[in-house]
Structure formats: structure tokens, C-alpha cells
Amino acid sequence: MKGKVLLTGGAGFIGSHTCVELLNAGYDVVVVDNYANSSPEALRRVKELTGKDFPVYQADVCDRAAMEKLFSEQPIEAAIHFAGLKAVGESVEKPLEYYRNNLDSTLTLVETMRAHGARKLVFSSSATVYAAASQSEMTEDLPTGCINPYGWTKYMIEQILRDVAFAGKDWSVALLRYFNPVGAHESGRIGEDPNGIPNNLMPRVMQNALGIIPVLGVFGDDYPTPDGTCIRDYIHVVDLAKGHVAALKYLEGFTGCDAINLGTGTGYSVLDILNTFEQANGVKLRYEIQPRRAGDAAACYANPEKAKRLLRWQAEKTLADMCRDAWRWQQMNPRGYNA
Ligand code: UD1
């Protein structure tokens, strides 16, 4: 690729790991982030890990003037759009903020790209766009539909990008549907640093191991799964990051818009996660069975064949790797980036 790759939200959990993999693969990157839910320290560490420097713009992707300035200063050829609000519960409380932020940032990014001749875009979508039907294994052509505003923003952005690629035949767009990203860089230098009390399982497991959450709730053990707890497709964030590098390569020879799952294809139950975490790290967790959480599907995992076929990518790391790397990061950075 001749030009640079812009990472919106590049200081975040998935963005920072993707930054490392892109730099290691020889790409020139530019990051824009408003640090609403991330820290500049993550980018400082990305530079230290890779030994490479790159421009960073502290700005909101909704800020048209700031984006215009960035695109006029940097030869951007492709963008990976990670930036966005992502807390499901909060999105139910503040739907307007979610729709305004996630849709506006995407429209501003795509309009600025159009004005500056950038036509390659990778979007951070989510397996949450699959309408929870009777199906557990998700293929990209299954019906979509959501149950919360966060999910609807992903769904709507997918539709917007499909329409953009249909209207302008020179666009190349990959909608990457992530399953459940966990783990951390194996150096322990970058990882997930959620604001406040986390909602997702793996950060909560680690807070339980640290004693911050005294008793971890397992939300439901009466699902129609082998051990009764929910099944998800947990994917190591470094595998996921490599999937973005593969997607960019794919876009070099593709025009149109394609939705592609990034998952391992293997589902694990909540109890599998807790047991593997304890074994891999030699720690004891304290948990109890609690009522089901509203909106949870019994099982959801990727059919990863499309990514294998089109991107020539597949996840390689094991669940034990995910548990070990997450815990290494947490122990080396008990207070995240704010130490
Ligand atoms: C959640 C979001 C999804 C979002 C994804 C990534 C919901 C309903 N879904 O996915 O839209 O794209 O995060 O951020 O919020 N669990 C426990 N105890 C806990 C926490 C979780 O048992 O303390 C269970 C849940 O019931 C679920 C599994 O662990 O079965 C995974 O939960 P979580 O990490 O929140 O991910 P998802 O719900 O799959």
C-alpha cells in the first residue's frame, strides 16, 4: 500500500493491538483518538513495542474540521474505523448519544475519505448484528437484527457502508464482525483497560481474581448447552488484530462491500472460561450461579470459513493463551494505563 492507514480509535483495546500488527507488517499508520475510553499511554507503548513512530491526532472523529485537517496533512489510503461507544447497557440508557456518536463519526469519516480519494475501509462490526435466532453457528448470510441501541448502530453503519459501496463502485469495504475479543499482547504492555466497572466476562473474571469483585456471577446455568451456561466464541485480540492486516490486504484486490466473521469457530461456556482461567494461571476464582442476564443468547459462535477463504486468515491462539495473556497484562498493570 502506497499511502497510510488511518486507525480511528487506535488507542483502544483492539485498535492498539492492530496498530502493533500493522507496524510489524510494514504499514505506515496514523491514529486519531479522543481518548474518551482510552489512554495516550497505550500508543506510547505501541511505539516502544514496535520501535516505530507515527502521527497521532487527538480529536473526535465527529469533528469535521479536525478530520479535514488530518486528511489534508496525511496521505491516507485506507481507514480502519474502530472509534465508537460500545457499552450495551449504557446504550439502552443513552440511545441518542450512541446513535449520534457512532453514526455521525462514521458519516464524517466516510465523507472526508470521499473528498480526499480514500476508498478502502475496514469497519469494526460485531456478531451482535446477528438476529438471535435458533441458530448458534453464525454464517455471514444469516438474517440480522438487534436488541439494543449499541447493536443497532453497528447494524445501521453496515447498511450505510453497503449503500456507499454500491453507489460508488470504487469503494472497497470490509465489515468485520467480531465475536468476543479477549486476551492481551504477550508482552503484557498493552491490553484491555475498561472505564469503571466492566460488563464483559473476561475483565470481570480478572477483577474477581484480584478481589475487586468479591463474587463473580455466572449468569444462568439453565441454558440448553452441555453445562447449562452460555457459549461464546472468545478470540485472542492479537489474532483479531492480524485479521485486520489480512482484511487490508484483501481490499487491495477487491471492490464492493463484504461482511466477514472474525472468530475462532469454537464456542466455550462461561464455566469453561472460569476453569481454564484458574488452571492456566494457578489462581482461584470465587463465583456463584445467578439469574440469567436479559438479552443473552444461549450460544453464539462463528463459522470462520469465509475469513479463511477470502482473507487467508484464521485464529491460532488457544483459550489458555487468552487467559494467560489477559492475566499477565492485568498483573503487570493492576490499574491499567493510569499507574
Ligand atoms: C457483549 C454484548 C455484545 C457486544 C460484546 C462486546 C450483551 C448482551 N452483549 O457480548 O453486544 O458486542 O459484549 O463488547 O451485553 N457473563 C457472566 N458473568 C459476568 C459477565 C458475563 O456469566 O459477570 C456471561 C454472559 O452471560 C455471557 C458471557 O459471559 O454469556 C459473555 O458475556 P460478555 O463478555 O458480556 O459478552 P457478550 O454478552 O457475548
Residues whose N, C-alpha, C, O or C-beta is under 5 A from the ligand:
A	BS01	UD1	K86 V88 S126 T128 N199 N200 L201 M202 R204 G217 V218 F219 C230 R232 V270 R293 A294 G295 D296
